[in-house]
C-alpha cells in the first residue's frame, strides 16, 4: 500500500512542479532508464506482496542497485558512443511484463479458487451440515 501511495505522490508532485524543474533533454535517457528501473522494483514489490514474499530490505536494495546499474550502463554507453541504455530498457521491460503477468495470473487464480469454494459451499448445504456433526 505504501509503495502505491508513494508512486502516486511522486506523480502528483511531478505534475505540479513548474517545467523549469524538469531535467535537461540531455539527461532524458538517464531519467527514462531510472524510471523503468524504479517501476520494475515497484511491480516486483507488489508481486512479492501478493505471493507473501515481500521483504523491505530486498526491495530497497534492489531499487537502488537496479537504478544505479541502469545509470552506470547508460553512462558507459554515452562515453563509448554505443546505445547501451537499450539493454537496460529491454531487460526492465521484459521483467515488468513478466511480473505483471504473474500478478494477473495470481489474482485470477485466487478469484477462481474463491468462486469454486463458494459454489461448493452453496451446492451441498446438507453435506456441510452432516460434516459439522
Backbone as a ProteinNet text record, in pm:
[ID]
protein_1_A
[PRIMARY]
XXXXXXXXXXXXXXXXXXXXXXXXXXXXXXXXXXXXXXXXXXXXXXXXXXXXXXXXXXXXXXXXXXXXXXXXXXXXXXXXXXXXXXXXXXXXXXXXXXXXXXXXXXXXXXXXXXXXXXXXXXXXXXXXXXXXX
[TERTIARY]
82.1	0	86.3	191.5	280.4	352.1	381.4	451.3	363.3	239.2	146.2	121.2	106.6	85.7	206.1	327.1	447.7	457.3	420.8	422.6	323.4	203.6	101.4	145.7	202.7	251	359.6	452.8	559.2	505.8	407.6	348.5	277.6	205.2	134.2	233.8	341	442	506.3	535.9	597.7	504.7	374.7	279.9	260.4	275.6	253.8	374.5	495.4	616.7	622.3	676.2	691.4	788.8	779.9	860	1009.4	1052	1194.9	1261.8	1184.4	1240.6	1268.2	1222.2	1242.2	1390.1	1439	1579.6	1602.6	1724.7	1754.9	1735.7	1715.2	1691.2	1810.3	1929.5	2048.6	2040.9	1962.9	1951.3	1827.2	1759	1633	1652.7	1762.4	1784.7	1809.9	1882.5	1908.5	1778.6	1694.6	1568	1476.4	1471	1382.9	1429.5	1560.5	1612.8	1592.4	1614.5	1592.5	1445.1	1356.3	1213.1	1175.7	1225.5	1196.8	1252.7	1372.9	1432.4	1346.7	1301.3	1215.7	1081.7	1022.8	894.1	906.6	1018.1	1042.8	1048.4	1114.8	1123.5	986.5	909.3	775.8	685.6	682.7	599.9	649.4	781.2	836.1	796.3	791.3	746.9	600.3	518.4	376	360.9	437.5	434.2	476.9	582.1	626.8	521.6	450.1	343.8	228.8	192.6	84.6	124.5	251.9	299.5	347.6	325.9	369.5	519.4	597.3	742.9	809	732.9	787.3	880.5	996.6	1094.2	1139.7	1120.1	1150.5	1298.2	1385.8	1529.6	1565.7	1512.6	1538.5	1480.5	1362.5	1300.5	1386.9	1429.9	1506.9	1642.8	1711.7	1842.7	1829.5	1725.4	1701.1	1668.7	1589.6	1553.5	1678.6	1762.6	1884.6	1982.7	2003.9	2100.3	2055.6	1927.4	1877.1	1895.3	1861.4	1871.3	2016.9	2105.1	2246.7	2308.7	2278.8	2334.4	2283.8	2154.6	2099.5	2163.3	2183.4	2250.3	2394.8	2463.8	2603.1	2614.3	2525.6	2525.6	2498.9	2404	2372.5	2491.5	2554.4	2669.9	2786	2813.1	2921.6	2892.4	2768.3	2730.4	2749.3	2714.3	2736.8	2885.5	2968.2	3113.3	3176.4	3128.9	3190.5	3112.2	3000.5	2925	2834.7	2790.9	2703.7	2576.4	2464.1	2336.5	2316.5	2399.1	2386.5	2261.6	2203.5	2081.8	1969.6	1977.2	1874.7	1874.5	1991.9	1998.1	1918	1931.7	1855.8	1706.6	1671.3	1528.8	1465.6	1535.5	1481.5	1470	1574	1572.4	1459	1448.6	1342.9	1205	1193.9	1065.6	1020.1	1111	1076.7	1036.9	1114.4	1082.5	948.3	918.5	789.4	673.6	681.6	573	562.7	674.9	671.3	606.6	645.9	588.1	439.3	401.8	258.9	178.7	235.8	168.6	150.7	252.6	242.9	138.5	136.9	37.2	-103	-124.1	-255.8	-297.6	-202.4	-231.1	-268.2	-193.4	-222.2	-358.7	-390.6	-519.4	-634	-622.1	-728.3	-744.1	-632.8	-641.4	-705.2	-672.6	-735	-884.5	-927	-1069.9	-1139.2	-1076.6	-1136	-1147.5	-1045.5	-1049.6	-1162.3	-1178.4	-1287.2	-1424.1	-1440.2	-1568	-1597.5	-1495.8	-1514.5	-1555.4	-1494.6	-1529.8	-1671.3	-1710.4	-1845.8	-1948.4	-1922.7	-2015.5	-2025.4	-1914.3	-1913.9	-1992.2	-1977.5	-2047.9	-2196.9	-2237.5	-2380.2	-2450.7	-2379.7	-2442.3	-2470.1	-2391.7	-2403.7	-2429.8	-2542	-2567.7	-2594.9	-2654.7	-2681.8	-2552.3	-2460.1	-2329	-2254.6	-2266.4	-2198.2	-2253.9	-2386.7	-2448.6	-2404.5	-2395.1	-2350.7	-2205.2	-2121.3	-1980.5	-1960.4	-2052	-2039	-2078.3	-2157.1	-2199	-2084
-119	0	125.1	126	241.6	265.7	156	168.5	243.1	203.2	266.7	411.9	438.3	574.4	662.3	609.9	684.7	712.8	614.7	631.9	739.4	735.4	835.1	973.6	983	1111.4	1168.5	1084.9	1130.1	1180.7	1111.1	1153.6	1287.6	1305.1	1431.6	1546	1524.2	1628.8	1665.2	1563.8	1590	1670.5	1647.5	1721.6	1865.2	1887.2	2019.8	2111.6	2055.8	2137.2	2208.7	2330.8	2402.2	2329.8	2361.3	2291	2315.2	2426.6	2452.3	2361.3	2283.2	2182.9	2051.5	2041.1	1919.1	1905.2	1782.5	1764.8	1806.1	1848.5	1886.5	1767.6	1798.6	1694.4	1600	1646.3	1561.3	1443.2	1459.7	1353.8	1267.6	1283.2	1210.7	1059	1009.3	864.1	816.4	896.1	858.9	855	956	962.2	847.2	816.5	708.1	572.8	550.7	424.3	415.3	525.4	525.7	502.2	562.2	541.2	394.4	333.7	192	103.2	135.3	57.1	67.9	189	207.1	137.8	149.3	84.2	-66.9	-119.7	-263.3	-306.5	-228.7	-262.1	-254.4	-153.5	-138.8	-255.5	-290.3	-402.2	-532.8	-548.1	-666.3	-671.1	-555	-548.8	-586	-541	-577.2	-727.8	-782.1	-926.8	-1001.5	-954.5	-1016.6	-1008.6	-896.1	-881.9	-977.2	-996.1	-1088.8	-1231.8	-1265.2	-1401.2	-1419.7	-1319.5	-1321.9	-1344.4	-1286.2	-1297.8	-1160.5	-1054.6	-918.7	-898	-840.4	-804.5	-662.1	-571.1	-430.6	-408	-480	-464.5	-504.2	-615.6	-659.7	-558.9	-505.2	-407.4	-282.3	-226.9	-102.6	-123.4	-230.6	-254.9	-285.4	-357.4	-384.5	-258.1	-171.3	-43.6	39.1	52.3	132.5	67.4	-62.9	-132.9	-130.4	-154.8	-151.4	-13.3	90.2	226.1	264	232.6	265.8	188.8	60.1	-19.8	28.5	60.1	110.8	244.5	330.6	458.4	439.9	345.4	317.7	264.4	173.9	120.2	231.9	319	430.1	524.9	556.9	646.7	587.3	457.5	393	394.4	370.2	374	511.5	616.4	752.3	779.8	729.7	754.5	684.7	565.7	493.5	508.3	580.5	607.3	493.5	408.2	296	309.9	276.7	288.2	170.7	162.8	53.9	66.2	185.3	201.6	112.3	74.8	-14	-149.7	-196	-322.8	-313.3	-201	-182.2	-170.6	-98.3	-81.7	-216.1	-295.4	-426	-516.5	-518.1	-604.2	-565.9	-436.5	-394.7	-410.4	-390.2	-411.1	-555.5	-648.2	-790.8	-826.8	-779	-808.9	-750.3	-628.8	-567.7	-652.6	-693	-772.4	-910.2	-970.7	-1099.7	-1084.8	-981.2	-960.2	-927.3	-844.5	-813.4	-937.7	-1022.1	-1147.5	-1237.8	-1245.5	-1326.5	-1270.4	-1138	-1074.5	-1102.3	-1084.2	-1109.8	-1254.7	-1346.4	-1488.6	-1520.8	-1468	-1494.2	-1439.4	-1319.2	-1259.7	-1341.1	-1379.5	-1457.7	-1595.3	-1659.6	-1791.7	-1781.6	-1678.2	-1660.1	-1637.1	-1562.7	-1541	-1671.3	-1752	-1880.9	-1973.9	-1975.6	-2062.1	-2018.6	-1886.6	-1838.5	-1873.2	-1857.5	-1890.6	-2039.7	-2122.6	-2267.2	-2303.5	-2240.5	-2268.4	-2221.3	-2105.2	-2055.6	-2148.7	-2194.9	-2285.3	-2416.2	-2468.5	-2593.6	-2577.8	-2465.4	-2442.8	-2422.5	-2362.2	-2338.4	-2459	-2546	-2660.6	-2774.2	-2789.2	-2902.3	-2858.3	-2791.2	-2749.4	-2869.5	-2977.7	-3094.3	-3163.8	-3171.9	-3232.1	-3149.4	-3017.5	-2929.7	-2951.5	-2966.7	-2991.3	-3126.4	-3227.9	-3361	-3358.2	-3281.8	-3272.5	-3201.9	-3108.3	-3036.4	-3122.7	-3229.7	-3316.4	-3398.3
0	0	0	81.5	89.1	-43.3	-113.5	-241.3	-341	-349.3	-443.7	-404.4	-274.6	-226.4	-260.1	-243.1	-276.9	-425.9	-506.8	-652.5	-695.4	-641.4	-674.7	-628.7	-508.9	-457.3	-547.8	-591.2	-680.5	-812.7	-867.4	-994.2	-978.2	-867.4	-843.5	-827.7	-751.5	-733	-866.3	-948.3	-1078.9	-1168.8	-1159.1	-1242.2	-1193	-1062.9	-1005.6	-1025.9	-1020.4	-1031.1	-1166	-1166.1	-1293.5	-1386	-1514.3	-1614.9	-1599.1	-1538.3	-1527.2	-1423.8	-1349.5	-1259.3	-1330.9	-1452.9	-1531	-1567.2	-1575.6	-1613.2	-1758.2	-1790.6	-1929.3	-2024	-2150.5	-2251	-2263.7	-2229.9	-2239.3	-2142.1	-2036.9	-1936.4	-1955.8	-2066.9	-2086.8	-2085.8	-2141.1	-2138.3	-1996.2	-1917.1	-1778	-1697.4	-1718.7	-1645.7	-1686.9	-1815.3	-1860.3	-1808.2	-1808.5	-1757.6	-1606.7	-1534.9	-1390.7	-1358.3	-1436.8	-1417.1	-1437.4	-1543.6	-1567.7	-1457.3	-1409.1	-1300.5	-1174.5	-1143.8	-1026.6	-1042.4	-1159.9	-1185.1	-1177.3	-1227	-1217.3	-1071	-987.8	-845.7	-777.9	-813.2	-753.1	-791.8	-919.6	-965	-902.4	-891.9	-824.4	-677.7	-612.6	-473.2	-458.1	-551.7	-549.7	-569.4	-662.3	-685.6	-559.7	-494.8	-370.2	-261.2	-255.4	-156.6	-181.3	-307.5	-340.8	-306.7	-329.5	-303.1	-158.5	-71.9	68.7	81.3	-9.7	-6.8	1.1	28.7	26.8	145.3	115.7	217.6	186.9	282.6	259.4	229.2	296.7	273.4	130.3	85.1	-52.1	-151.4	-121.2	-210	-222.9	-110.3	-112.3	-178.9	-142.5	-203.6	-353	-391.2	-532.8	-609.5	-549.3	-611.7	-638.1	-536.8	-550.2	-647.4	-632.5	-719.2	-865.2	-891.2	-1029.3	-1090.8	-1015	-1066.3	-1093.2	-998.3	-1017.1	-1133.8	-1143.3	-1252.1	-1388	-1395.9	-1521.4	-1557.6	-1458.9	-1484.2	-1527.1	-1464.5	-1499.4	-1642.5	-1678.5	-1815.4	-1916.2	-1884.7	-1974.3	-1986.1	-1874.8	-1875.1	-1955	-1933.5	-2007.6	-2158.1	-2193.4	-2334.2	-2395.1	-2318.6	-2367.9	-2389.9	-2302.9	-2311.7	-2432.4	-2465.3	-2576.4	-2706.7	-2702.1	-2823.9	-2869.2	-2774.6	-2806.6	-2722.2	-2779.5	-2707.6	-2611.5	-2509.1	-2411.8	-2325.3	-2317.3	-2237.9	-2290.2	-2416.7	-2472.7	-2402.8	-2358.2	-2284.2	-2155.4	-2084.8	-1960.5	-1989.8	-2093.8	-2127.9	-2163	-2241.6	-2279.6	-2157.4	-2074.8	-1955.9	-1861.5	-1829.4	-1737.9	-1800.1	-1931.1	-1997.3	-1989.4	-2014.7	-2006.4	-1863.5	-1767	-1626.1	-1584.5	-1631.8	-1599.7	-1652.2	-1776.9	-1834	-1769.2	-1734	-1663.4	-1526.8	-1453	-1320.4	-1329.2	-1425.5	-1442	-1479.9	-1563.9	-1599.1	-1478.4	-1394.5	-1272.7	-1177.9	-1161.4	-1074.3	-1126.6	-1256	-1316.2	-1295.6	-1317.4	-1302.2	-1157.1	-1062.2	-921	-880.7	-927.2	-892.3	-952	-1079.2	-1143.5	-1078.9	-1045.3	-981.4	-843.5	-768.2	-637.2	-650.1	-753.4	-775.2	-812.6	-895.4	-934.7	-814.1	-731	-611.8	-520.5	-500.4	-414.6	-472.4	-605.1	-668.3	-656.1	-673.3	-660.5	-518.8	-421.2	-282	-250.9	-305.4	-282.6	-345.4	-467.3	-535.5	-458.2	-411.1	-335.5	-206.3	-138.8	-12.9	-33.8	-144.8	-167.5	-228.6	-301.2	-365.1	-266.8	-165.4	-74.7	69.3	97.1	236	327.7	273.8	358.1	395.1	299.4	331	431.9	420	515	655.3	665.8	795.3	851.1	765	811.9	856.7	786	822.4	955.8	987.8	1113	1233	1210.1	1319.9	1361.7
[MASK]
+++++++++++++++++++++++++++++++++++++++++++++++++++++++++++++++++++++++++++++++++++++++++++++++++++++++++++++++++++++++++++++++++++++

